[in-house]
Amino acid sequence: MVLAAVRGALLRRGMVGQGETVLVGVSGGVDSVVLLHCLHRLAPAMSIRLHVAHLDHGLRGEAGGADAAFVGEMATGLGLPVTLKRLPPGALAHRGRSLQEAARAARYAFFSEAAEKASATRIAVAHTADDVAETVLMNLLRGTGPAGLRGIPPVRNRQVIRPLLTVRRHQVEAYARARRLRFRPDPSNADPRFLRNRIRHRLVPFLEKEFNPRVVECVARAAALLEEDHAYLDGQAASAAGGPPYEAAALRSLPGPVRRRVLLRALRAGLAPGSRVRLEHVLAVEALLKDAGEGGAVRLPGPLEARIRAGRLILGPPGDAGLAPAPLPVGLPLGGEARWGAFRATATLGRQDEDAGTRRGAGHHGCWSVTLDADRLQPPLTLRAWQPGDAYRPAGSPGRRKLQDLFTDAKVPRARRRCLPVLTDAAGVLWVAGFRPDGRVAATAATTRPLTLRVLEEPPDAL
């Protein structure tokens, strides 16, 4: 039953293709051990490779080290490569988040880093149907919109996959018993200080006993249906209103469900990574729009502020109200040209000679040229303004850098930052004028289809 469910999820949702490498997050608990066991059995027939990853959060002392040793031994026993990492005690800074949220953020950051080093295209994690139901109930009690009621998506960002999402926890435990799989229970799962644990051990059993013995399946099924609705509405939101800054009139004309998703996407893009966007934030910005006037503002986490200026919804740090709105985003076709504000950009397939004499540092007028690997791009390409929270990994850099930090290091004036074009594709930031391109798409000696991008800043009289 469990093995068939995992295989069905992988095939039905296209979670993984032949020849791909899957990074399997293994905590040592029963869910992740069973997931690894299933994937290991399916790997030969599906022509996939596995790489095990485990993060010791540094919260459980010797027990955490024992978990890591257990996972390492299990991976070695299966003949699989493994990446282990331990965070020093106190490394999880809460910064307004719960300890569980901070641990989750650190875990997924580690998975992404390990996947890149292992050339893994997928990251498999072991959430079950019970986790879905618990998440829905937890979000409902906190106060959430439809997006929170969809629980846990089976695929996130086209990379994180959850093959056990239709399987109940008791089925996972039965699978482990039948095959005598060893695992390490996590005592923190019984700690009543955590809301999820109180829902798991108190609320769900109460609902099963007093209302519906199949409440977990019912909630998980409803969440799956809402996930489909959300995917459709999110697609509508992605194409409904362009990008920041948004035309206030266009936002007001959208249907409420689509408008709120546009605002949610805007807030998530504008806030610092790890910041939680709550329903009340979205509703507050929506109320600002409905006032139809100018001058008001809504304070958001970050700090960030939403306000209406010159008929546009502006998201930015408090005090930017006197700055002119940045130009609206424009598409840049491969082999074509686009105008963004005072900049003219051309994208030409093939390598072009660079005129080093016209290239200048960020913050100065001139011409910039960069060569990218066209086969690694995820169109469409877009030229837009910098947004708070933007980050990428400059070629040759050991990790991701916030554009704000790059601007600060390069002493780019605050007003100038809003005017520099940022090139993005469907996966994120690719390049900003005056800086190195993202390592994901930077052209190398092995590039067979180079794309040369030239950006010329023209004087006002040339517009």
QUIBEL-V667958 format. One record per residue. N is the residue number from 1. RES is the residue in three letters. SS is DSSP state (a for helix, b for strand, c for the rest). Layout:
n res ss
N RES SS
N RES SS
This chain:
n res ss
1 MET c
2 VAL a
3 LEU a
4 ALA a
5 ALA a
6 VAL a
7 ARG a
8 GLY a
9 ALA a
10 LEU a
11 LEU a
12 ARG a
13 ARG c
14 GLY c
15 MET c
16 VAL c
17 GLY c
18 GLN c
19 GLY c
20 GLU c
21 THR b
22 VAL b
23 LEU b
24 VAL b
25 GLY b
26 VAL c
27 SER c
28 GLY c
29 GLY c
30 VAL a
31 ASP a
32 SER a
33 VAL a
34 VAL a
35 LEU a
36 LEU a
37 HIS a
38 CYS a
39 LEU a
40 HIS a
41 ARG a
42 LEU a
43 ALA a
44 PRO a
45 ALA a
46 MET a
47 SER c
48 ILE c
49 ARG b
50 LEU b
51 HIS b
52 VAL b
53 ALA b
54 HIS b
55 LEU b
56 ASP b
57 HIS c
58 GLY c
59 LEU c
60 ARG c
61 GLY a
62 GLU a
63 ALA a
64 GLY a
65 GLY a
66 ALA a
67 ASP a
68 ALA a
69 ALA a
70 PHE a
71 VAL a
72 GLY a
73 GLU a
74 MET a
75 ALA a
76 THR a
77 GLY a
78 LEU c
79 GLY c
80 LEU c
81 PRO b
82 VAL b
83 THR b
84 LEU b
85 LYS b
86 ARG b
87 LEU c
88 PRO c
89 PRO c
90 GLY c
91 ALA c
92 LEU c
93 ALA c
94 HIS c
95 ARG c
96 GLY c
97 ARG c
98 SER c
99 LEU a
100 GLN a
101 GLU a
102 ALA a
103 ALA a
104 ARG a
105 ALA a
106 ALA a
107 ARG a
108 TYR a
109 ALA a
110 PHE a
111 PHE a
112 SER a
113 GLU a
114 ALA a
115 ALA a
116 GLU a
117 LYS a
118 ALA c
119 SER c
120 ALA c
121 THR c
122 ARG b
123 ILE b
124 ALA b
125 VAL c
126 ALA c
127 HIS c
128 THR c
129 ALA a
130 ASP a
131 ASP a
132 VAL a
133 ALA a
134 GLU a
135 THR a
136 VAL a
137 LEU a
138 MET a
139 ASN a
140 LEU a
141 LEU a
142 ARG a
143 GLY c
144 THR c
145 GLY c
146 PRO a
147 ALA a
148 GLY a
149 LEU a
150 ARG c
151 GLY c
152 ILE c
153 PRO c
154 PRO c
155 VAL b
156 ARG b
157 ASN c
158 ARG c
159 GLN c
160 VAL b
161 ILE b
162 ARG c
163 PRO c
164 LEU c
165 LEU c
166 THR c
167 VAL c
168 ARG c
169 ARG a
170 HIS a
171 GLN a
172 VAL a
173 GLU a
174 ALA a
175 TYR a
176 ALA a
177 ARG a
178 ALA a
179 ARG c
180 ARG c
181 LEU c
182 ARG c
183 PHE c
184 ARG c
185 PRO c
186 ASP c
187 PRO a
188 SER a
189 ASN a
190 ALA a
191 ASP c
192 PRO c
193 ARG c
194 PHE c
195 LEU a
196 ARG a
197 ASN a
198 ARG a
199 ILE a
200 ARG a
201 HIS a
202 ARG a
203 LEU a
204 VAL a
205 PRO a
206 PHE a
207 LEU a
208 GLU a
209 LYS a
210 GLU a
211 PHE c
212 ASN c
213 PRO c
214 ARG c
215 VAL a
216 VAL a
217 GLU a
218 CYS a
219 VAL a
220 ALA a
221 ARG a
222 ALA a
223 ALA a
224 ALA a
225 LEU a
226 LEU a
227 GLU a
228 GLU a
229 ASP a
230 HIS a
231 ALA a
232 TYR a
233 LEU a
234 ASP a
235 GLY a
236 GLN a
237 ALA a
238 ALA a
239 SER a
240 ALA a
241 ALA c
242 GLY c
243 GLY c
244 PRO c
245 PRO c
246 TYR b
247 GLU b
248 ALA a
249 ALA a
250 ALA a
251 LEU a
252 ARG a
253 SER a
254 LEU c
255 PRO c
256 GLY a
257 PRO a
258 VAL a
259 ARG a
260 ARG a
261 ARG a
262 VAL a
263 LEU a
264 LEU a
265 ARG a
266 ALA a
267 LEU a
268 ARG a
269 ALA a
270 GLY a
271 LEU c
272 ALA c
273 PRO c
274 GLY c
275 SER c
276 ARG c
277 VAL c
278 ARG c
279 LEU a
280 GLU a
281 HIS a
282 VAL a
283 LEU a
284 ALA a
285 VAL a
286 GLU a
287 ALA a
288 LEU a
289 LEU a
290 LYS a
291 ASP c
292 ALA c
293 GLY c
294 GLU c
295 GLY c
296 GLY c
297 ALA b
298 VAL b
299 ARG b
300 LEU b
301 PRO c
302 GLY c
303 PRO c
304 LEU b
305 GLU b
306 ALA b
307 ARG b
308 ILE b
309 ARG b
310 ALA c
311 GLY c
312 ARG b
313 LEU b
314 ILE b
315 LEU b
316 GLY b
317 PRO c
318 PRO c
319 GLY c
320 ASP c
321 ALA c
322 GLY c
323 LEU c
324 ALA c
325 PRO c
326 ALA c
327 PRO c
328 LEU c
329 PRO c
330 VAL b
331 GLY b
332 LEU c
333 PRO c
334 LEU c
335 GLY c
336 GLY c
337 GLU b
338 ALA b
339 ARG b
340 TRP b
341 GLY c
342 ALA c
343 PHE b
344 ARG b
345 ALA b
346 THR b
347 ALA b
348 THR b
349 LEU b
350 GLY b
351 ARG c
352 GLN c
353 ASP c
354 GLU c
355 ASP c
356 ALA a
357 GLY a
358 THR a
359 ARG c
360 ARG c
361 GLY c
362 ALA c
363 GLY c
364 HIS c
365 HIS c
366 GLY c
367 CYS b
368 TRP b
369 SER b
370 VAL b
371 THR b
372 LEU b
373 ASP b
374 ALA a
375 ASP a
376 ARG a
377 LEU c
378 GLN c
379 PRO c
380 PRO c
381 LEU c
382 THR b
383 LEU b
384 ARG b
385 ALA c
386 TRP c
387 GLN c
388 PRO c
389 GLY c
390 ASP c
391 ALA b
392 TYR b
393 ARG c
394 PRO b
395 ALA c
396 GLY c
397 SER c
398 PRO c
399 GLY c
400 ARG c
401 ARG b
402 LYS b
403 LEU a
404 GLN a
405 ASP a
406 LEU a
407 PHE a
408 THR a
409 ASP a
410 ALA c
411 LYS c
412 VAL c
413 PRO c
414 ARG a
415 ALA a
416 ARG a
417 ARG a
418 ARG c
419 CYS c
420 LEU c
421 PRO c
422 VAL b
423 LEU b
424 THR b
425 ASP b
426 ALA c
427 ALA c
428 GLY b
429 VAL b
430 LEU b
431 TRP b
432 VAL b
433 ALA c
434 GLY c
435 PHE c
436 ARG c
437 PRO c
438 ASP b
439 GLY c
440 ARG c
441 VAL c
442 ALA b
443 ALA c
444 THR c
445 ALA c
446 ALA c
447 THR c
448 THR c
449 ARG c
450 PRO b
451 LEU b
452 THR b
453 LEU b
454 ARG b
455 VAL b
456 LEU b
457 GLU b
458 GLU c
459 PRO c
460 PRO a
461 ASP a
462 ALA a
463 LEU c
